[in-house]
């Protein structure tokens, strides 16, 4: 219990440090949000009046103190651009990112772990080399390039080259802009719109996880206790399920905890390319508009996700440690 409390205090201090650093960096960035909100014909008096209205005329230390007190009370402030509460804006964007990232994360681990095991069991063979080249290429490719390539292939290219109707996928938005679908048809429409962005995110994630799983499983397959199990006549299924995967699980849990915040933060470019109104797109728009409260609110959420994920991994690790059952 004492160890958990010390970790909790350390996590709170880390969150405060990250938020403070982002606050300083955002304020130090060039550009005045008040000037961006006013027309070119605005006078200096109009600018000063708007700055006072937005609270930007106070010293940075005073602004930081005001924002910190409000945040501790659960108030993330009001967007400078839309004049809406930041919590409302993020509350609308977060479910989109969670749905998009959650589906891609699940597929990433299922596909990536399976590919890594296949590569580890066929290490040095042609299939292992081919999969290594493919996963390395996909992992190294920028996500926005993969997204644009997928749009070119399955949207514009599908119509040009006569692909079957089920391969002609919509490129942008969450649903049909006409809004003509209801019930199950509406659900199917959302799923069709999600196929390409989820596939792009899952491909990048699975490529990275496959490389990690291959290395972990290959090391385990070469260990002495695996050779002993084989010498005793244990079948491949028993070795992989009860020995290799069981001992690889702690490393995969850590990887999952590190990848979990990417469910929200990692889809910035994909959400922008496919016009999905999630956290990534909201963050980019806020940065471009110098919308300090939205940037800070999103930073608090991102940092909290990372810290909570790491705390959860620390708590789960002893439970999945194979030595615990011995």
GUKOLTOR-741611 format. One record per atom (N, C-alpha, C): x, z, y negated. Coordinates in pm, whole numbers, padded with zeros to 5 digits, always signed. Layout:
BEGIN
XZY...
# end
This chain:
BEGIN
+00083+00000+00121+00000+00000+00000+00086+00000-00126+00192+00082-00122+00280+00088-00238+00349-00046-00260+00389-00111-00148+00453-00242-00159+00357-00344-00220+00231-00339-00179+00132-00432-00234+00111-00408-00383+00104-00282-00424+00085-00251-00566+00203-00298-00649+00323-00282-00595+00440-00329-00669+00439-00481-00683+00396-00550-00577+00384-00696-00585+00277-00736-00686+00169-00660-00690+00061-00690-00783+00107-00673-00927+00181-00566-00953+00235-00545-01088+00333-00656-01125+00417-00695-01030+00510-00804-01056+00439-00935-01081+00329-00958-01009+00251-01081-01030+00187-01083-01168+00136-00968-01212+00076-00960-01345+00181-00984-01453+00300-00928-01434+00407-00949-01531+00449-01095-01535+00456-01160-01419+00492-01301-01413+00387-01387-01482+00259-01354-01460+00152-01428-01526+00163-01415-01677+00188-01294-01725+00203-01272-01869+00321-01352-01924+00432-01355-01849+00550-01429-01894+00523-01578-01903+00456-01633-01802+00426-01777-01802+00333-01812-01918+00228-01733-01937+00133-01762-02044+00200-01750-02181+00284-01649-02198+00354-01633-02326+00446-01750-02353+00519-01794-02250+00609-01908-02268+00532-02034-02305+00421-02059-02237+00340-02177-02269+00283-02167-02409+00240-02048-02450+00187-02028-02585+00292-02068-02689+00415-02022-02670+00521-02053-02766+00553-02202-02765+00562-02261-02645+00595-02404-02637+00486-02491-02696+00361-02456-02674+00250-02534-02729+00252-02528-02881+00275-02410-02935+00279-02396-03081+00400-02466-03140+00509-02476-03063+00630-02541-03115+00623-02693-03105+00528-02745-03029+00516-02891-03014+00474-02953-03147+00524-03074-03176+00486-03140-03301+00339-03180-03302+00283-03187-03421+00143-03226-03435+00056-03110-03476-00038-03137-03562-00131-03036-03611-00270-03070-03559-00331-02986-03477-00464-03018-03425-00569-03034-03534-00555-02961-03642-00651-02974-03752-00642-03113-03813-00519-03165-03829-00502-03298-03885-00560-03405-03793-00553-03382-03662-00608-03479-03568-00761-03482-03571-00821-03372-03612-00967-03364-03613-01028-03420-03741-00947-03436-03844-00998-03484-03973-00978-03634-03988-01064-03700-04065-01043-03843-04092-00925-03864-04185-00877-03987-04193-00762-04017-04277-00789-03992-04425-00915-03997-04463-00950-03977-04604-00956-03829-04644-00933-03738-04552-00942-03595-04582-00832-03553-04677-00863-03455-04761-00767-03404-04858-00694-03284-04802-00592-03241-04880-00516-03123-04839-00606-03000-04836-00704-02995-04928-00796-02882-04929-00883-02881-04803-00925-03000-04760-01003-03008-04635-00921-02960-04516-00793-02998-04513-00706-02956-04404-00687-02805-04403-00664-02749-04522-00644-02603-04530-00771-02529-04490-00886-02582-04529-01013-02518-04494-01037-02521-04343-01007-02634-04281-01026-02644-04136-00927-02555-04062-00803-02549-04109-00705-02463-04045-00748-02317-04050-00805-02277-04164-00853-02140-04176-00972-02115-04084-01060-02216-04072-01177-02203-03986-01138-02190-03840-01031-02262-03800-00985-02258-03661-00889-02143-03634-00851-02072-03737-00758-01960-03720-00614-02003-03708-00582-02126-03749-00446-02177-03737-00360-02143-03857-00420-02083-03960-00343-02048-04079-00269-01915-04065-00303-01836-03963-00239-01707-03941-00101-01727-03878-00011-01631-03894+00119-01641-03828+00103-01651-03676+00204-01711-03611+00197-01733-03466+00182-01600-03392+00251-01496-03438+00242-01365-03372+00099-01311-03378+00034-01331-03492-00105-01284-03506-00197-01365-03415-00177-01497-03410-00257-01580-03321-00239-01538-03175-00114-01509-03138-00086-01466-03001-00156-01334-02969-00151-01241-03062-00215-01111-03040-00366-01127-03026-00425-01209-03113-00570-01232-03106-00608-01296-02973-00531-01397-02933-00566-01467-02809-00548-01376-02688-00443-01296-02687-00418-01206-02574-00529-01103-02560-00570-01044-02671-00677-00944-02666-00806-01007-02615-00837-01128-02665-00959-01197-02621-00951-01233-02473-00833-01278-02427-00817-01316-02286-00836-01195-02195-00780-01080-02234-00797-00960-02153-00943-00916-02144-01023-00960-02240-01166-00931-02238-01247-01041-02170-01176-01140-02114-01244-01247-02043-01284-01364-02129-01238-01369-02253-01272-01476-02346-01151-01566-02363-01158-01690-02315-01048-01784-02327-01052-01863-02456-01146-01833-02542-01153-01899-02671-01247-02018-02672-01239-02092-02781-01325-02209-02802-01240-02332-02822-01279-02441-02760-01204-02566-02773-01202-02611-02918-01085-02650-02967-01074-02699-03104-01139-02836-03120-01136-02916-03015-01187-03053-03023-01338-03060-03006-01392-02993-02903-01535-03003-02873-01616-02885-02924-01548-02779-02969-01612-02656-03018-01697-02590-02910-01664-02612-02784-01733-02548-02673-01643-02440-02615-01700-02338-02551-01617-02235-02488-01525-02296-02382-01400-02250-02383-01304-02302-02287-01347-02270-02144-01403-02153-02122-01448-02116-01988-01555-02211-01936-01641-02260-02026-01744-02356-01986-01681-02490-01950-01584-02535-02031-01518-02663-02002-01444-02659-01868-01369-02551-01848-01295-02539-01722-01388-02515-01604-01498-02446-01629-01596-02423-01522-01660-02552-01474-01674-02650-01563-01728-02780-01522-01623-02865-01450-01496-02851-01491-01391-02935-01434-01337-02880-01302-01337-02748-01287-01276-02687-01169-01342-02729-01037-01474-02729-01024-01533-02772-00896-01494-02915-00857-01481-03004-00956-01440-03141-00926-01301-03142-00864-01208-03070-00926-01072-03067-00874-01063-02996-00740-01143-02891-00722-01142-02819-00594-01194-02908-00481-01302-02982-00509-01356-03070-00406-01258-03182-00373-01202-03244-00476-01108-03353-00455-00980-03304-00387-00924-03196-00441-00799-03144-00385-00818-03077-00251-00931-03009-00231-00954-02942-00103-00963-03039+00012-01036-03147-00009-01047-03249+00097-00912-03313+00125-00837-03344+00019-00706-03407+00039-00607-03310+00104-00615-03180+00069-00524-03083+00129-00549-03066+00278-00676-03060+00316-00710-03048+00459-00659-03169+00536-00682-03288+00483-00635-03409+00551-00482-03414+00553-00419-03369+00444-00273-03370+00438-00212-03288+00549-00267-03167+00572-00210-03081+00675-00241-03131+00815-00362-03181+00835-00396-03232+00967-00310-03352+01004-00302-03448+00913-00227-03570+00940-00077-03544+00936-00032-03469+00835+00111-03444+00820+00169-03364+00935+00098-03260+00978+00148-03180+01090+00153-03262+01219+00049-03342+01242+00047-03426+01362+00161-03527+01359+00184-03591+01244+00294-03687+01234+00429-03618+01253+00444-03499+01195+00570-03428+01210+00600-03392+01354+00497-03350+01428+00517-03317+01570+00554-03442+01649+00484-03552+01622+00515-03678+01692+00659-03720+01664+00701-03711+01537+00839-03748+01504+00940-03657+01571+00911-03525+01573+01006-03431+01633+01021-03454+01784+00910-03488+01850+00918-03511+01995+00983-03645+02028+00987-03736+01930+01048-03868+01952+01170-03887+01862+01237-03778+01832+01349-03782+01739+01457-03880+01785+01499-03965+01690+01603-04063+01719+01552-04194+01772+01424-04202+01808+01368-04327+01860+01322-04416+01745+01283-04539+01783+01241-04635+01682+01115-04588+01609+01022-04528+01683+00899-04480+01619+00928-04370+01517+01023-04282+01548+01062-04177+01455+01124-04238+01329+01211-04336+01346+01273-04402+01232+01169-04472+01144+01075-04542+01209+00972-04613+01133+00885-04516+01054+00843-04407+01119+00760-04308+01049+00838-04239+00938+00966-04217+00958+01048-04157+00853+01056-04247+00730+01075-04376+00752+01080-04472+00641+00946-04475+00567+00836-04477+00642+00703-04484+00580+00673-04358+00500+00696-04241+00561+00665-04116+00492+00754-04095+00370+00881-04132+00380+00971-04119+00266+00929-04210+00153+00889-04332+00185+00845-04427+00082+00717-04378+00014+00621-04333+00091+00495-04286+00033+00518-04161-00051+00601-04070-00001+00626-03945-00075+00700-03971-00205+00790-04070-00205+00869-04100-00325+00792-04183-00426+00689-04254-00382+00613-04340-00473+00531-04255-00571+00527-04292-00698+00443-04219-00795+00296-04227-00756+00225-04117-00770+00085-04114-00728+00000-04211-00809+00031-04229-00938-00051-04321-01018-00029-04465-00973+00093-04497-00926+00118-04632-00875+00041-04656-00747+00041-04556-00658-00038-04568-00536-00186-04582-00568-00233-04507-00668-00374-04513-00706-00410-04652-00758-00328-04707-00846-00355-04840-00900-00345-04947-00790-00253-04930-00698-00241-05026-00588-00364-05022-00499-00415-04901-00473-00535-04887-00391-00655-04951-00460-00665-04933-00592-00774-04996-00666-00764-05148-00658-00641-05199-00677-00622-05344-00671-00657-05400-00534-00629-05323-00428-00653-05372-00292-00798-05361-00250-00857-05242-00268-00989-05216-00211-01104-05240-00307-01075-05270-00431-01183-05299-00526-01179-05446-00568-01076-05482-00644-01068-05621-00690-01024-05714-00578-00923-05671-00501-00876-05756-00393-00978-05773-00283-01058-05668-00256-01158-05676-00150-01262-05782-00180-01303-05792-00307-01400-05894-00345-01339-06033-00341-01212-06042-00380-01146-06173-00387-01116-06228-00249-01074-06139-00159-01030-06185-00027-01138-06173+00079-01259-06139+00040-01370-06138+00134-01367-06025+00234-01325-05905+00192-01328-05789+00281-01471-05757+00319-01492-05692+00433-01628-05646+00468-01683-05553+00360-01814-05543+00353-01878-05465+00247-01835-05319+00250-01811-05263+00369-01775-05120+00376-01634-05094+00328-01552-05200+00314-01417-05184+00260-01409-05209+00110-01520-05250+00050-01522-05272-00094-01565-05142-00161-01468-05067-00204-01492-04932-00251-01493-04927-00404-01576-04839-00462-01577-04824-00607-01447-04761-00655-01405-04797-00776-01275-04754-00826-01282-04634-00919-01387-04625-00999-01386-04526-01106-01512-04440-01103-01497-04317-01151-01611-04227-01162-01641-04153-01033-01731-04056-01046-01771-03974-00932-01892-04032-00860-01976-04103-00936-02096-04162-00876-02133-04289-00952-02231-04359-00899-02279-04483-00962-02328-04453-01103-02274-04520-01205-02316-04492-01343-02464-04518-01368-02525-04603-01286-02668-04630-01304-02754-04511-01259-02698-04424-01174-02771-04306-01128-02896-04339-01050-02894-04447-00972-03014-04492-00903-03032-04430-00764-02932-04355-00717-02939-04298-00583-02989-04154-00588-03064-04116-00484-03114-03979-00472-03098-03933-00328-03098-03802-00307-03092-03747-00173-02963-03782-00101-02975-03820+00026-02859-03853+00107-02785-03976+00053-02860-04067-00009-02796-04185-00067-02702-04146-00180-02739-04043-00257-02653-03995-00365-02527-03931-00309-02542-03855-00200-02426-03794-00136-02332-03902-00082-02389-04003-00019-02308-04113+00034-02236-04187-00079-02302-04199-00193-02240-04265-00308-02120-04186-00358-02132-04054-00366-02020-03969-00409-01905-03980-00309-01937-03981-00180-01834-03992-00077-01759-04124-00090-01832-04232-00115-01767-04363-00132-01674-04363-00253-01716-04299-00361-01631-04291-00479-01508-04203-00454-01518-04109-00359-01408-04016-00335-01307-04068-00235-01339-04175-00162-01252-04220-00053-01112-04256-00105-01104-04339-00208-00972-04384-00255-00892-04269-00316-00947-04191-00411-00864-04081-00466-00823-03978-00362-00911-03944-00270-00874-03848-00165-00766-03908-00074-00780-04035-00042-00681-04100+00044-00544-04104-00022-00540-04131-00152-00412-04135-00224-00346-03998-00223-00422-03895-00258-00366-03759-00259-00325-03715-00118-00408-03746-00019-00377-03706+00118-00255-03778+00171-00237-03904+00134-00120-03980+00180+00009-03919+00128+00011-03886-00001+00132-03825-00059+00158-03688+00004+00052-03607+00016+00069-03475+00074+00110-03480+00219+00048-03567+00297+00080-03577+00439+00223-03625+00460+00271-03713+00373+00409-03760+00386+00508-03646+00368+00485-03560+00269+00574-03447+00249+00565-03345+00360+00444-03315+00405+00426-03216+00513+00484-03268+00643+00472-03397+00669+00527-03454+00792+00678-03435+00799+00746-03456+00687+00891-03436+00684+00927-03291+00710+00851-03200+00650+00876-03057+00668+00846-03014+00812+00733-03061+00865+00695-03024+01002+00793-03083+01103+00839-03204+01079+00936-03265+01171+01062-03181+01181+01113-03138+01065+01235-03059+01065+01214-02925+01136+01102-02858+01108+01076-02727+01169+01058-02738+01319+00976-02833+01363+00948-02848+01506+01073-02894+01580+01152-02982+01520+01274-03029+01586+01372-02914+01608+01384-02826+01509+01471-02709+01526+01421-02619+01638+01289-02601+01645+01233-02515+01749+01250-02577+01887+01235-02709+01898+01249-02775+02029+01391-02765+02081+01488-02750+01990+01626-02738+02034+01673-02596+02057+01582-02499+02045+01620-02359+02061+01636-02323+02209+01706-02212+02232+01735-02170+02370+01609-02130+02446+01516-02063+02378+01399-02014+02450+01306-02128+02491+01308-02242+02418+01230-02358+02460+01293-02420+02584+01425-02428+02586+01492-02480+02705+01468-02390+02826+01461-02259+02801+01433-02166+02910+01292-02187+02964+01196-02208+02872+01058-02232+02914+01047-02359+02997+01122-02462+02959+01121-02586+03036+01184-02563+03174+01291-02485+03178+01358-02460+03305+01268-02381+03402+01177-02301+03346+01084-02225+03429+00965-02309+03475+00959-02435+03430+00853-02523+03475+00730-02527+03387+00736-02467+03268+00620-02470+03179+00597-02611+03128+00472-02657+03130+00439-02792+03089+00455-02814+02939+00455-02942+02901+00473-02976+02759+00361-02918+02674+00238-02920+02724+00126-02867+02648+00146-02718+02618+00187-02643+02720+00209-02501+02700+00324-02474+02604+00429-02553+02613+00545-02535+02523+00505-02561+02379+00434-02671+02356+00398-02708+02219+00297-02612+02159+00193-02575+02236+00086-02493+02181+00124-02346+02172+00182-02293+02276+00205-02149+02284+00342-02104+02234+00433-02198+02220+00567-02159+02178+00607-02227+02046+00606-02359+02044+00656-02430+01926+00563-02411+01807+00435-02447+01823+00343-02435+01710+00325-02290+01665+00325-02201+01760+00309-02060+01726+00424-02010+01639+00545-02054+01670+00660-02013+01591+00676-02094+01463+00616-02212+01458+00621-02292+01336+00512-02251+01237+00414-02173+01284+00300-02137+01199+00340-02061+01073+00431-01962+01079+00468-01893+00955+00521-01988+00847+00605-02082+00886+00659-02177+00788+00548-02265+00731+00451-02304+00815+00340-02386+00766+00249-02306+00674+00234-02176+00701+00154-02091+00613+00217-02083+00475+00348-02067+00470+00418-02065+00341+00400-02198+00270+00413-02308+00343+00395-02440+00284+00254-02458+00231+00155-02408+00306+00016-02417+00262-00005-02338+00133+00055-02218+00126+00040-02137+00005+00102-02206-00116+00216-02273-00094+00279-02344-00205+00201-02468-00245+00133-02530-00148+00057-02651-00176-00080-02622-00233-00131-02501-00212-00267-02468-00254-00290-02485-00403-00199-02440-00491-00223-02464-00634-00230-02611-00670-00164-02695-00589-00170-02838-00614-00308-02896-00594-00397-02821-00527-00537-02863-00514-00598-02884-00652-00558-02800-00747-00612-02809-00882-00518-02885-00975-00389-02854-00965-00295-02907-01064-00231-03039-01023-00231-03071-00896-00156-03185-00850-00225-03319-00863-00349-03320-00905-00424-03446-00910-00441-03497-01052-00346-03462-01142-00359-03499-01283-00368-03649-01300-00271-03722-01245-00267-03867-01265-00378-03936-01187-00407-03886-01068-00513-03948-00987-00648-03934-01057-00676-03817-01112-00802-03798-01184-00809-03887-01306-00695-03910-01372-00695-03997-01490-00719-04142-01451-00655-04188-01343-00670-04327-01301-00813-04354-01257-00873-04261-01181-01006-04284-01125-01118-04226-01211-01084-04174-01330-01184-04120-01425-01269-04011-01363-01204-03920-01291-01273-03804-01236-01259-03688-01336-01368-03629-01381-01362-03526-01485-01319-03389-01433-01199-03383-01378-01149-03258-01322-01052-03188-01416-00981-03089-01360-00888-03009-01439-00773-03094-01493-00721-03183-01412-00609-03265-01455-00642-03350-01575-00756-03416-01570-00798-03500-01681-00826-03416-01805-00888-03300-01788-00915-03211-01902-00785-03163-01965-00684-03134-01881-00555-03089-01932-00486-03198-02012-00486-03319-01962-00422-03430-02034-00492-03454-02169-00624-03452-02169-00697-03473-02294-00667-03361-02393-00657-03237-02344-00628-03124-02432-00487-03133-02490-00391-03176-02410-00254-03190-02460-00248-03299-02567-00315-03411-02542-00314-03519-02640-00379-03478-02771-00482-03393-02766-00554-03350-02886-00496-03223-02947-00387-03170-02886-00331-03041-02932-00438-02932-02930-00521-02937-02826-00629-02839-02813-00572-02714-02747-00513-02626-02828-00440-02511-02777-00522-02423-02683-00643-02386-02718-00717-02295-02627-00740-02353-02488-00770-02482-02479-00793-02543-02347-00663-02548-02267-00552-02584-02333-00423-02588-02265-00387-02449-02212-00406-02348-02295-00372-02211-02253-00466-02162-02143-00595-02193-02155-00689-02152-02051-00658-02216-01917-00624-02345-01920-00587-02412-01796-00457-02356-01740-00363-02320-01828-00237-02261-01783-00260-02128-01714-00349-02045-01771-00383-01918-01708-00437-01941-01568-00525-02040-01555-00584-02069-01425-00480-02120-01326-00395-02214-01371-00291-02267-01283-00196-02156-01237-00147-02077-01333-00053-01971-01299-00116-01868-01206-00241-01834-01231-00310-01737-01146-00323-01790-01003-00351-01920-00990-00362-01979-00857-00230-01972-00782-00121-02004-00850+00011-02000-00786+00044-01858-00741+00022-01762-00830+00056-01623-00799-00032-01568-00686-00162-01596-00693-00253-01548-00589-00220-01612-00455-00185-01740-00457-00149-01808-00332-00024-01745-00270+00074-01712-00352+00195-01649-00299+00167-01509-00247+00082-01434-00317+00045-01301-00268-00029-01311-00135-00120-01410-00126-00194-01428+00000-00100-01463+00114+00001-01547+00085+00098-01583+00189+00176-01461+00235+00212-01374+00140+00284-01252+00178+00200-01161+00268+00070-01160+00242-00018-01075+00323-00045-01135+00461-00052-01269+00468-00086-01336+00594+00036-01348+00685+00154-01358+00625+00275-01380+00706+00292-01280+00820+00277-01149+00797+00291-01056+00911+00187-01078+01021+00070-01130+00982-00036-01149+01081-00008-01267+01173+00062-01369+01122+00089-01488+01203+00229-01486+01261+00306-01383+01233+00442-01374+01289+00431-01353+01441+00487-01443+01521+00476-01429+01667+00542-01303+01721+00637-01248+01649+00703-01126+01695+00609-01005+01688+00502-01019+01607+00408-00908+01592+00330-00883+01722+00307-00992+01798+00230-00980+01922+00314-00935+02040+00446-00929+02019+00533-00892+02130+00541-00742+02146
# end
